[in-house]
Structure formats: structure tokens, C-alpha cells
């Protein structure tokens, strides 16, 4: 599993729900170069194997290493700390959004979501980093 050699922006998606994986894979891969990992440990391993995404989108409640723990691991790394992170979660509490943003997430999108809004939010982050 790795990114293709396309010139499209590279997005690492961390999502364990098969239905959501299908939606994200079909929608995002029509626009970006997206790779899906099923849990936080696989996502971290994917990064450590030298795969550098332009953006990480993670569900908050994935197994093995949840979204908050993944944010902490990425932001603690000298190699990965500049990668923007978007949390995509069914958790709609203001407290959790604040917690994720304070931990280093660049955006927080609540499920269910409009795919076009997700794309717009992704493009905002990519513009900000010059991609």
C-alpha cells in the first residue's frame, strides 16, 4: 500500500468503518490520491515507511491508536509534525472538538458530512500549505 505517482495531493485516511471507507475512497480518489488505513498503528507504520501525505484525515474512534493519540504521535515527530490533520468523527461535542484542535488538529468535521464540504475543507488546508 502506497501513494501512486500522480501529481494529485496525497491524503492518508484513517478509518475503520467499512461503509465510511468505501464512501471516502470512492469520493476522494476521484479528486486526490487517497490511501486508507484501518487503524492508527497502521497509519503510523505507513508514515514511518516513508509515505508522506499532504494531509491526514482520521476518525476519532479507530482501533489500536485513536485519533487523539495519532495527533499526539504525529505532532511529536520531527519528520511528520508539519503534516496537517483533519479529524472526521461522529462525536459532536464542543469539548471534543476543542480537545482535538488544541492537540494539533487543523480541522474537525462531524459525521455525517456533505462530501463537497469535506472537499472544500481539504482544499482550504492544502491551499494554506501551498499544495
N, CA, C and O atoms as a GROMACS GRO file, in nm:
protein
  524
    1UNK      N    1   0.085  -0.118   0.000
    1UNK     CA    2   0.000   0.000   0.000
    1UNK      C    3   0.089   0.124   0.000
    1UNK      O    4   0.174   0.141   0.088
    2UNK      N    5   0.069   0.209  -0.099
    2UNK     CA    6   0.143   0.335  -0.106
    2UNK      C    7   0.069   0.430  -0.200
    2UNK      O    8  -0.028   0.392  -0.266
    3UNK      N    9   0.115   0.552  -0.202
    3UNK     CA   10   0.055   0.650  -0.291
    3UNK      C   11   0.099   0.621  -0.434
    3UNK      O   12   0.207   0.566  -0.457
    4UNK      N   13   0.014   0.659  -0.529
    4UNK     CA   14   0.053   0.644  -0.670
    4UNK      C   15   0.151   0.756  -0.704
    4UNK      O   16   0.178   0.843  -0.621
    5UNK      N   17   0.202   0.754  -0.822
    5UNK     CA   18   0.296   0.857  -0.864
    5UNK      C   19   0.227   0.974  -0.932
    5UNK      O   20   0.288   1.045  -1.012
    6UNK      N   21   0.100   0.995  -0.901
    6UNK     CA   22   0.026   1.104  -0.965
    6UNK      C   23   0.068   1.238  -0.905
    6UNK      O   24   0.132   1.244  -0.800
    7UNK      N   25   0.031   1.344  -0.973
    7UNK     CA   26   0.060   1.479  -0.925
    7UNK      C   27  -0.049   1.530  -0.832
    7UNK      O   28  -0.043   1.644  -0.785
    8UNK      N   29  -0.149   1.446  -0.806
    8UNK     CA   30  -0.257   1.488  -0.718
    8UNK      C   31  -0.210   1.492  -0.572
    8UNK      O   32  -0.115   1.423  -0.535
    9UNK      N   33  -0.277   1.573  -0.491
    9UNK     CA   34  -0.245   1.581  -0.348
    9UNK      C   35  -0.268   1.445  -0.284
    9UNK      O   36  -0.363   1.374  -0.318
   10UNK      N   37  -0.180   1.411  -0.190
   10UNK     CA   38  -0.184   1.280  -0.125
   10UNK      C   39  -0.251   1.291   0.012
   10UNK      O   40  -0.214   1.375   0.095
   11UNK      N   41  -0.350   1.206   0.034
   11UNK     CA   42  -0.425   1.207   0.158
   11UNK      C   43  -0.423   1.069   0.221
   11UNK      O   44  -0.456   0.969   0.157
   12UNK      N   45  -0.384   1.064   0.348
   12UNK     CA   46  -0.390   0.941   0.425
   12UNK      C   47  -0.517   0.946   0.509
   12UNK      O   48  -0.535   1.038   0.589
   13UNK      N   49  -0.604   0.848   0.490
   13UNK     CA   50  -0.730   0.840   0.562
   13UNK      C   51  -0.720   0.726   0.663
   13UNK      O   52  -0.681   0.614   0.628
   14UNK      N   53  -0.755   0.754   0.788
   14UNK     CA   54  -0.754   0.653   0.893
   14UNK      C   55  -0.899   0.633   0.936
   14UNK      O   56  -0.959   0.717   1.003
   15UNK      N   57  -0.955   0.519   0.895
   15UNK     CA   58  -1.098   0.492   0.916
   15UNK      C   59  -1.120   0.343   0.926
   15UNK      O   60  -1.072   0.267   0.841
   16UNK      N   61  -1.191   0.298   1.030
   16UNK     CA   62  -1.213   0.154   1.049
   16UNK      C   63  -1.350   0.107   1.000
   16UNK      O   64  -1.368  -0.013   0.980
   17UNK      N   65  -1.445   0.197   0.981
   17UNK     CA   66  -1.577   0.159   0.936
   17UNK      C   67  -1.576   0.132   0.785
   17UNK      O   68  -1.542   0.221   0.707
   18UNK      N   69  -1.613   0.010   0.746
   18UNK     CA   70  -1.605  -0.031   0.605
   18UNK      C   71  -1.693   0.056   0.516
   18UNK      O   72  -1.652   0.093   0.406
   19UNK      N   73  -1.812   0.088   0.562
   19UNK     CA   74  -1.903   0.173   0.484
   19UNK      C   75  -1.839   0.310   0.460
   19UNK      O   76  -1.840   0.360   0.348
   20UNK      N   77  -1.784   0.370   0.564
   20UNK     CA   78  -1.722   0.502   0.553
   20UNK      C   79  -1.594   0.494   0.467
   20UNK      O   80  -1.564   0.587   0.392
   21UNK      N   81  -1.521   0.384   0.479
   21UNK     CA   82  -1.402   0.365   0.393
   21UNK      C   83  -1.441   0.370   0.246
   21UNK      O   84  -1.374   0.434   0.165
   22UNK      N   85  -1.550   0.300   0.213
   22UNK     CA   86  -1.596   0.295   0.075
   22UNK      C   87  -1.635   0.434   0.025
   22UNK      O   88  -1.595   0.474  -0.085
   23UNK      N   89  -1.711   0.507   0.104
   23UNK     CA   90  -1.752   0.642   0.065
   23UNK      C   91  -1.630   0.732   0.045
   23UNK      O   92  -1.618   0.798  -0.057
   24UNK      N   93  -1.541   0.732   0.143
   24UNK     CA   94  -1.423   0.819   0.135
   24UNK      C   95  -1.332   0.778   0.020
   24UNK      O   96  -1.280   0.864  -0.052
   25UNK      N   97  -1.311   0.648   0.002
   25UNK     CA   98  -1.225   0.600  -0.105
   25UNK      C   99  -1.280   0.641  -0.242
   25UNK      O  100  -1.207   0.694  -0.326
   26UNK      N  101  -1.408   0.617  -0.263
   26UNK     CA  102  -1.467   0.648  -0.393
   26UNK      C  103  -1.469   0.798  -0.419
   26UNK      O  104  -1.438   0.841  -0.530
   27UNK      N  105  -1.505   0.877  -0.320
   27UNK     CA  106  -1.513   1.021  -0.341
   27UNK      C  107  -1.375   1.085  -0.351
   27UNK      O  108  -1.346   1.158  -0.446
   28UNK      N  109  -1.289   1.057  -0.254
   28UNK     CA  110  -1.158   1.123  -0.251
   28UNK      C  111  -1.067   1.081  -0.365
   28UNK      O  112  -0.995   1.164  -0.420
   29UNK      N  113  -1.070   0.952  -0.401
   29UNK     CA  114  -0.980   0.907  -0.508
   29UNK      C  115  -1.020   0.957  -0.645
   29UNK      O  116  -0.944   0.944  -0.741
   30UNK      N  117  -1.139   1.016  -0.657
   30UNK     CA  118  -1.176   1.080  -0.781
   30UNK      C  119  -1.109   1.217  -0.796
   30UNK      O  120  -1.103   1.272  -0.906
   31UNK      N  121  -1.058   1.270  -0.686
   31UNK     CA  122  -1.004   1.406  -0.684
   31UNK      C  123  -0.858   1.409  -0.637
   31UNK      O  124  -0.774   1.481  -0.692
   32UNK      N  125  -0.829   1.328  -0.535
   32UNK     CA  126  -0.696   1.324  -0.473
   32UNK      C  127  -0.640   1.183  -0.485
   32UNK      O  128  -0.706   1.092  -0.536
   33UNK      N  129  -0.518   1.165  -0.438
   33UNK     CA  130  -0.456   1.034  -0.427
   33UNK      C  131  -0.471   0.991  -0.281
   33UNK      O  132  -0.392   1.033  -0.197
   34UNK      N  133  -0.570   0.910  -0.250
   34UNK     CA  134  -0.600   0.873  -0.112
   34UNK      C  135  -0.567   0.727  -0.085
   34UNK      O  136  -0.591   0.639  -0.167
   35UNK      N  137  -0.510   0.705   0.034
   35UNK     CA  138  -0.482   0.570   0.084
   35UNK      C  139  -0.553   0.557   0.218
   35UNK      O  140  -0.551   0.650   0.299
   36UNK      N  141  -0.616   0.442   0.241
   36UNK     CA  142  -0.691   0.420   0.365
   36UNK      C  143  -0.621   0.318   0.453
   36UNK      O  144  -0.586   0.209   0.408
   37UNK      N  145  -0.600   0.356   0.579
   37UNK     CA  146  -0.552   0.263   0.682
   37UNK      C  147  -0.667   0.237   0.778
   37UNK      O  148  -0.749   0.325   0.803
   38UNK      N  149  -0.672   0.115   0.832
   38UNK     CA  150  -0.785   0.074   0.915
   38UNK      C  151  -0.770   0.111   1.062
   38UNK      O  152  -0.868   0.106   1.136
   39UNK      N  153  -0.650   0.148   1.104
   39UNK     CA  154  -0.631   0.186   1.244
   39UNK      C  155  -0.509   0.278   1.256
   39UNK      O  156  -0.433   0.295   1.160
   40UNK      N  157  -0.493   0.337   1.374
   40UNK     CA  158  -0.386   0.433   1.395
   40UNK      C  159  -0.246   0.375   1.388
   40UNK      O  160  -0.154   0.442   1.342
   41UNK      N  161  -0.230   0.252   1.432
   41UNK     CA  162  -0.098   0.187   1.427
   41UNK      C  163  -0.055   0.166   1.282
   41UNK      O  164   0.060   0.191   1.246
   42UNK      N  165  -0.149   0.118   1.198
   42UNK     CA  166  -0.117   0.100   1.056
   42UNK      C  167  -0.085   0.234   0.990
   42UNK      O  168   0.005   0.242   0.906
   43UNK      N  169  -0.156   0.339   1.028
   43UNK     CA  170  -0.131   0.472   0.971
   43UNK      C  171   0.009   0.521   1.009
   43UNK      O  172   0.081   0.574   0.924
   44UNK      N  173   0.046   0.504   1.134
   44UNK     CA  174   0.179   0.546   1.180
   44UNK      C  175   0.287   0.465   1.110
   44UNK      O  176   0.391   0.519   1.071
   45UNK      N  177   0.264   0.336   1.094
   45UNK     CA  178   0.358   0.249   1.022
   45UNK      C  179   0.371   0.292   0.876
   45UNK      O  180   0.481   0.293   0.821
   46UNK      N  181   0.259   0.328   0.814
   46UNK     CA  182   0.257   0.376   0.676
   46UNK      C  183   0.345   0.501   0.664
   46UNK      O  184   0.423   0.513   0.569
   47UNK      N  185   0.332   0.592   0.759
   47UNK     CA  186   0.416   0.713   0.759
   47UNK      C  187   0.563   0.678   0.778
   47UNK      O  188   0.650   0.730   0.708
   48UNK      N  189   0.590   0.590   0.872
   48UNK     CA  190   0.728   0.553   0.903
   48UNK      C  191   0.795   0.477   0.788
   48UNK      O  192   0.917   0.468   0.782
   49UNK      N  193   0.713   0.421   0.698
   49UNK     CA  194   0.767   0.354   0.579
   49UNK      C  195   0.806   0.454   0.470
   49UNK      O  196   0.847   0.413   0.361
   50UNK      N  197   0.794   0.583   0.498
   50UNK     CA  198   0.837   0.686   0.405
   50UNK      C  199   0.728   0.744   0.318
   50UNK      O  200   0.757   0.818   0.224
   51UNK      N  201   0.604   0.713   0.347
   51UNK     CA  202   0.492   0.768   0.271
   51UNK      C  203   0.452   0.902   0.334
   51UNK      O  204   0.405   0.906   0.448
   52UNK      N  205   0.471   1.010   0.260
   52UNK     CA  206   0.443   1.144   0.314
   52UNK      C  207   0.318   1.203   0.250
   52UNK      O  208   0.322   1.250   0.137
   53UNK      N  209   0.207   1.201   0.323
   53UNK     CA  210   0.085   1.261   0.270
   53UNK      C  211   0.089   1.413   0.284
   53UNK      O  212   0.166   1.469   0.362
   54UNK      N  213   0.004   1.478   0.207
   54UNK     CA  214  -0.014   1.623   0.221
   54UNK      C  215  -0.111   1.652   0.334
   54UNK      O  216  -0.113   1.762   0.389
   55UNK      N  217  -0.193   1.552   0.370
   55UNK     CA  218  -0.295   1.567   0.473
   55UNK      C  219  -0.330   1.430   0.530
   55UNK      O  220  -0.334   1.331   0.457
   56UNK      N  221  -0.355   1.426   0.661
   56UNK     CA  222  -0.407   1.306   0.726
   56UNK      C  223  -0.550   1.337   0.769
   56UNK      O  224  -0.576   1.438   0.834
   57UNK      N  225  -0.643   1.249   0.732
   57UNK     CA  226  -0.781   1.258   0.780
   57UNK      C  227  -0.804   1.135   0.865
   57UNK      O  228  -0.791   1.022   0.818
   58UNK      N  229  -0.840   1.156   0.993
   58UNK     CA  230  -0.857   1.043   1.082
   58UNK      C  231  -0.990   1.048   1.156
   58UNK      O  232  -1.033   1.153   1.203
   59UNK      N  233  -1.053   0.933   1.164
   59UNK     CA  234  -1.167   0.918   1.254
   59UNK      C  235  -1.112   0.927   1.395
   59UNK      O  236  -0.995   0.895   1.419
   60UNK      N  237  -1.194   0.970   1.487
   60UNK     CA  238  -1.151   0.983   1.626
   60UNK      C  239  -1.145   0.847   1.695
   60UNK      O  240  -1.056   0.823   1.777
   61UNK      N  241  -1.238   0.759   1.661
   61UNK     CA  242  -1.250   0.630   1.731
   61UNK      C  243  -1.206   0.514   1.644
   61UNK      O  244  -1.286   0.427   1.611
   62UNK      N  245  -1.078   0.513   1.608
   62UNK     CA  246  -1.022   0.399   1.535
   62UNK      C  247  -0.946   0.311   1.634
   62UNK      O  248  -0.899   0.361   1.736
   63UNK      N  249  -0.934   0.182   1.605
   63UNK     CA  250  -0.868   0.091   1.698
   63UNK      C  251  -0.716   0.110   1.704
   63UNK      O  252  -0.656   0.173   1.617
   64UNK      N  253  -0.658   0.055   1.809
   64UNK     CA  254  -0.514   0.043   1.833
   64UNK      C  255  -0.447   0.175   1.868
   64UNK      O  256  -0.364   0.178   1.960
   65UNK      N  257  -0.478   0.283   1.800
   65UNK     CA  258  -0.422   0.416   1.828
   65UNK      C  259  -0.530   0.512   1.780
   65UNK      O  260  -0.545   0.532   1.660
   66UNK      N  261  -0.606   0.572   1.874
   66UNK     CA  262  -0.721   0.652   1.831
   66UNK      C  263  -0.676   0.787   1.772
   66UNK      O  264  -0.557   0.819   1.770
   67UNK      N  265  -0.772   0.863   1.724
   67UNK     CA  266  -0.742   0.989   1.657
   67UNK      C  267  -0.661   1.085   1.741
   67UNK      O  268  -0.566   1.146   1.691
   68UNK      N  269  -0.696   1.100   1.869
   68UNK     CA  270  -0.620   1.189   1.957
   68UNK      C  271  -0.477   1.140   1.977
   68UNK      O  272  -0.383   1.219   1.976
   69UNK      N  273  -0.462   1.010   1.995
   69UNK     CA  274  -0.327   0.953   2.012
   69UNK      C  275  -0.246   0.967   1.883
   69UNK      O  276  -0.125   0.990   1.888
   70UNK      N  277  -0.312   0.953   1.769
   70UNK     CA  278  -0.244   0.969   1.640
   70UNK      C  279  -0.196   1.114   1.623
   70UNK      O  280  -0.085   1.138   1.577
   71UNK      N  281  -0.282   1.210   1.659
   71UNK     CA  282  -0.241   1.351   1.654
   71UNK      C  283  -0.115   1.370   1.738
   71UNK      O  284  -0.018   1.430   1.693
   72UNK      N  285  -0.117   1.318   1.861
   72UNK     CA  286  -0.002   1.333   1.951
   72UNK      C  287   0.125   1.273   1.892
   72UNK      O  288   0.231   1.333   1.900
   73UNK      N  289   0.114   1.154   1.832
   73UNK     CA  290   0.231   1.087   1.774
   73UNK      C  291   0.286   1.166   1.654
   73UNK      O  292   0.407   1.182   1.641
   74UNK      N  293   0.196   1.214   1.569
   74UNK     CA  294   0.239   1.289   1.451
   74UNK      C  295   0.303   1.421   1.493
   74UNK      O  296   0.408   1.459   1.442
   75UNK      N  297   0.240   1.492   1.585
   75UNK     CA  298   0.290   1.623   1.626
   75UNK      C  299   0.420   1.612   1.708
   75UNK      O  300   0.496   1.708   1.715
   76UNK      N  301   0.445   1.496   1.769
   76UNK     CA  302   0.568   1.476   1.846
   76UNK      C  303   0.686   1.440   1.757
   76UNK      O  304   0.800   1.440   1.803
   77UNK      N  305   0.660   1.408   1.632
   77UNK     CA  306   0.766   1.363   1.540
   77UNK      C  307   0.828   1.480   1.464
   77UNK      O  308   0.757   1.564   1.410
   78UNK      N  309   0.960   1.484   1.462
   78UNK     CA  310   1.029   1.587   1.384
   78UNK      C  311   1.005   1.569   1.234
   78UNK      O  312   1.013   1.666   1.159
   79UNK      N  313   0.976   1.448   1.192
   79UNK     CA  314   0.956   1.420   1.049
   79UNK      C  315   0.814   1.451   1.003
   79UNK      O  316   0.794   1.496   0.890
   80UNK      N  317   0.716   1.428   1.088
   80UNK     CA  318   0.576   1.434   1.047
   80UNK      C  319   0.498   1.552   1.104
   80UNK      O  320   0.383   1.573   1.065
   81UNK      N  321   0.557   1.630   1.195
   81UNK     CA  322   0.478   1.730   1.267
   81UNK      C  323   0.422   1.843   1.181
   81UNK      O  324   0.335   1.917   1.227
   82UNK      N  325   0.469   1.856   1.058
   82UNK     CA  326   0.415   1.961   0.972
   82UNK      C  327   0.297   1.911   0.886
   82UNK      O  328   0.235   1.990   0.814
   83UNK      N  329   0.266   1.782   0.893
   83UNK     CA  330   0.154   1.728   0.816
   83UNK      C  331   0.023   1.774   0.882
   83UNK      O  332   0.001   1.747   1.000
   84UNK      N  333  -0.064   1.842   0.807
   84UNK     CA  334  -0.192   1.882   0.864
   84UNK      C  335  -0.281   1.761   0.891
   84UNK      O  336  -0.274   1.659   0.821
   85UNK      N  337  -0.364   1.774   0.994
   85UNK     CA  338  -0.452   1.664   1.035
   85UNK      C  339  -0.595   1.715   1.045
   85UNK      O  340  -0.622   1.820   1.104
   86UNK      N  341  -0.687   1.639   0.984
   86UNK     CA  342  -0.829   1.668   0.996
   86UNK      C  343  -0.894   1.550   1.068
   86UNK      O  344  -0.872   1.435   1.031
   87UNK      N  345  -0.973   1.580   1.169
   87UNK     CA  346  -1.048   1.475   1.238
   87UNK      C  347  -1.187   1.468   1.174
   87UNK      O  348  -1.251   1.570   1.151
   88UNK      N  349  -1.231   1.346   1.147
   88UNK     CA  350  -1.362   1.320   1.088
   88UNK      C  351  -1.432   1.225   1.185
   88UNK      O  352  -1.396   1.108   1.194
   89UNK      N  353  -1.533   1.275   1.257
   89UNK     CA  354  -1.587   1.194   1.365
   89UNK      C  355  -1.737   1.212   1.384
   89UNK      O  356  -1.793   1.316   1.349
   90UNK      N  357  -1.799   1.111   1.438
   90UNK     CA  358  -1.940   1.119   1.477
   90UNK      C  359  -1.957   1.189   1.610
   90UNK      O  360  -2.069   1.222   1.647
   91UNK      N  361  -1.849   1.212   1.681
   91UNK     CA  362  -1.851   1.280   1.811
   91UNK      C  363  -1.872   1.429   1.786
   91UNK      O  364  -1.787   1.496   1.727
   92UNK      N  365  -1.984   1.481   1.833
   92UNK     CA  366  -2.022   1.619   1.802
   92UNK      C  367  -2.009   1.714   1.920
   92UNK      O  368  -2.058   1.827   1.914
   93UNK      N  369  -1.944   1.674   2.027
   93UNK     CA  370  -1.936   1.763   2.143
   93UNK      C  371  -1.833   1.873   2.120
   93UNK      O  372  -1.727   1.851   2.062
   94UNK      N  373  -1.867   1.989   2.167
   94UNK     CA  374  -1.777   2.104   2.156
   94UNK      C  375  -1.647   2.075   2.231
   94UNK      O  376  -1.539   2.114   2.186
   95UNK      N  377  -1.657   2.007   2.343
   95UNK     CA  378  -1.537   1.974   2.423
   95UNK      C  379  -1.438   1.889   2.344
   95UNK      O  380  -1.317   1.912   2.350
   96UNK      N  381  -1.490   1.790   2.271
   96UNK     CA  382  -1.401   1.702   2.194
   96UNK      C  383  -1.339   1.778   2.077
   96UNK      O  384  -1.221   1.760   2.047
   97UNK      N  385  -1.417   1.864   2.011
   97UNK     CA  386  -1.361   1.944   1.902
   97UNK      C  387  -1.248   2.032   1.954
   97UNK      O  388  -1.142   2.042   1.892
   98UNK      N  389  -1.271   2.096   2.067
   98UNK     CA  390  -1.169   2.183   2.128
   98UNK      C  391  -1.046   2.101   2.166
   98UNK      O  392  -0.933   2.144   2.141
   99UNK      N  393  -1.067   1.985   2.224
   99UNK     CA  394  -0.957   1.898   2.265
   99UNK      C  395  -0.869   1.859   2.145
   99UNK      O  396  -0.747   1.865   2.153
  100UNK      N  397  -0.933   1.821   2.034
  100UNK     CA  398  -0.859   1.782   1.914
  100UNK      C  399  -0.785   1.900   1.852
  100UNK      O  400  -0.669   1.887   1.814
  101UNK      N  401  -0.852   2.014   1.842
  101UNK     CA  402  -0.787   2.132   1.786
  101UNK      C  403  -0.670   2.177   1.873
  101UNK      O  404  -0.565   2.214   1.820
  102UNK      N  405  -0.686   2.173   2.004
  102UNK     CA  406  -0.576   2.210   2.094
  102UNK      C  407  -0.461   2.109   2.088
  102UNK      O  408  -0.346   2.144   2.113
  103UNK      N  409  -0.493   1.984   2.054
  103UNK     CA  410  -0.389   1.880   2.044
  103UNK      C  411  -0.309   1.892   1.915
  103UNK      O  412  -0.200   1.835   1.903
  104UNK      N  413  -0.362   1.969   1.816
  104UNK     CA  414  -0.288   1.988   1.693
  104UNK      C  415  -0.364   1.962   1.565
  104UNK      O  416  -0.309   1.977   1.456
  105UNK      N  417  -0.491   1.922   1.577
  105UNK     CA  418  -0.571   1.903   1.455
  105UNK      C  419  -0.593   2.038   1.388
  105UNK      O  420  -0.605   2.140   1.454
  106UNK      N  421  -0.598   2.036   1.255
  106UNK     CA  422  -0.619   2.158   1.178
  106UNK      C  423  -0.767   2.183   1.149
  106UNK      O  424  -0.807   2.295   1.120
  107UNK      N  425  -0.847   2.079   1.156
  107UNK     CA  426  -0.990   2.092   1.132
  107UNK      C  427  -1.060   1.973   1.195
  107UNK      O  428  -0.997   1.872   1.227
  108UNK      N  429  -1.190   1.987   1.214
  108UNK     CA  430  -1.272   1.883   1.275
  108UNK      C  431  -1.405   1.882   1.201
  108UNK      O  432  -1.477   1.982   1.203
  109UNK      N  433  -1.438   1.772   1.136
  109UNK     CA  434  -1.562   1.759   1.059
  109UNK      C  435  -1.647   1.650   1.125
  109UNK      O  436  -1.599   1.541   1.156
  110UNK      N  437  -1.774   1.682   1.145
  110UNK     CA  438  -1.865   1.589   1.211
  110UNK      C  439  -1.939   1.504   1.106
  110UNK      O  440  -1.988   1.555   1.006
  111UNK      N  441  -1.944   1.373   1.134
  111UNK     CA  442  -2.022   1.279   1.051
  111UNK      C  443  -2.167   1.286   1.096
  111UNK      O  444  -2.192   1.305   1.216
  112UNK      N  445  -2.263   1.272   1.009
  112UNK     CA  446  -2.248   1.263   0.865
  112UNK      C  447  -2.209   1.398   0.806
  112UNK      O  448  -2.237   1.503   0.865
  113UNK      N  449  -2.145   1.394   0.692
  113UNK     CA  450  -2.093   1.516   0.632
  113UNK      C  451  -2.131   1.521   0.484
  113UNK      O  452  -2.161   1.419   0.422
  114UNK      N  453  -2.129   1.641   0.431
  114UNK     CA  454  -2.150   1.661   0.288
  114UNK      C  455  -2.014   1.642   0.222
  114UNK      O  456  -1.920   1.716   0.256
  115UNK      N  457  -1.998   1.548   0.129
  115UNK     CA  458  -1.867   1.526   0.066
  115UNK      C  459  -1.810   1.651   0.000
  115UNK      O  460  -1.688   1.670  -0.001
  116UNK      N  461  -1.895   1.737  -0.054
  116UNK     CA  462  -1.845   1.859  -0.117
  116UNK      C  463  -1.788   1.955  -0.013
  116UNK      O  464  -1.690   2.025  -0.039
  117UNK      N  465  -1.850   1.959   0.106
  117UNK     CA  466  -1.796   2.041   0.214
  117UNK      C  467  -1.662   1.984   0.260
  117UNK      O  468  -1.567   2.058   0.286
  118UNK      N  469  -1.654   1.852   0.271
  118UNK     CA  470  -1.527   1.789   0.308
  118UNK      C  471  -1.419   1.825   0.208
  118UNK      O  472  -1.308   1.862   0.246
  119UNK      N  473  -1.451   1.815   0.079
  119UNK     CA  474  -1.355   1.852  -0.024
  119UNK      C  475  -1.313   1.998  -0.010
  119UNK      O  476  -1.195   2.030  -0.023
  120UNK      N  477  -1.408   2.087   0.015
  120UNK     CA  478  -1.375   2.230   0.031
  120UNK      C  479  -1.283   2.252   0.149
  120UNK      O  480  -1.189   2.330   0.141
  121UNK      N  481  -1.309   2.183   0.260
  121UNK     CA  482  -1.223   2.197   0.379
  121UNK      C  483  -1.083   2.141   0.352
  121UNK      O  484  -0.984   2.197   0.398
  122UNK      N  485  -1.076   2.031   0.278
  122UNK     CA  486  -0.946   1.975   0.240
  122UNK      C  487  -0.870   2.076   0.155
  122UNK      O  488  -0.751   2.099   0.177
  123UNK      N  489  -0.938   2.136   0.059
  123UNK     CA  490  -0.872   2.233  -0.029
  123UNK      C  491  -0.824   2.357   0.048
  123UNK      O  492  -0.720   2.414   0.014
  124UNK      N  493  -0.898   2.399   0.149
  124UNK     CA  494  -0.854   2.512   0.233
  124UNK      C  495  -0.720   2.478   0.299
  124UNK      O  496  -0.627   2.558   0.297
  125UNK      N  497  -0.712   2.359   0.356
  125UNK     CA  498  -0.587   2.318   0.423
  125UNK      C  499  -0.474   2.306   0.322
  125UNK      O  500  -0.363   2.354   0.347
  126UNK      N  501  -0.501   2.245   0.207
  126UNK     CA  502  -0.398   2.228   0.105
  126UNK      C  503  -0.350   2.363   0.050
  126UNK      O  504  -0.231   2.380   0.023
  127UNK      N  505  -0.441   2.458   0.035
  127UNK     CA  506  -0.402   2.593  -0.008
  127UNK      C  507  -0.310   2.657   0.094
  127UNK      O  508  -0.210   2.719   0.059
  128UNK      N  509  -0.345   2.640   0.220
  128UNK     CA  510  -0.266   2.700   0.328
  128UNK      C  511  -0.123   2.648   0.329
  128UNK      O  512  -0.030   2.721   0.363
  129UNK      N  513  -0.104   2.520   0.292
  129UNK     CA  514   0.031   2.463   0.293
  129UNK      C  515   0.097   2.472   0.156
  129UNK      O  516   0.208   2.423   0.138
  130UNK      N  517   0.028   2.534   0.060
  130UNK     CA  518   0.087   2.554  -0.072
  130UNK      C  519   0.083   2.434  -0.164
  130UNK      O  520   0.171   2.419  -0.248
  131UNK      N  521  -0.018   2.349  -0.150
  131UNK     CA  522  -0.031   2.230  -0.235
  131UNK      C  523  -0.144   2.246  -0.334
  131UNK      O  524  -0.170   2.155  -0.413
   0.00000   0.00000   0.00000
